[in-house]
């Protein structure tokens, strides 16, 4: 639920209110009864969850460590021979 910031035009008191997006803005100050103005806020960050989003962007450190342990050893050594074949030392032989 978004948080909106309001300022009273009469007493200049500022406060925040959590409201649904479809809710009408507050109009009267709870302290003095003056007229409220909704201010433009910077908003807050949010995280998309569910199918269709990159869950791997927000994985925990423990998940990445477990993933390294589960990888077969051939996956790390498979890149070594191909890099040796393209090295200048391999061309001189």
Protein Blocks (a to p, Z undefined) as FASTA:
>chain_A
ZZdddddfklopacdddddfklccdfbdfklopacdddddebjadddedehiafklmccf
klmmmmmmmpcfklmmmmmmmmmmmpmklmmZZ
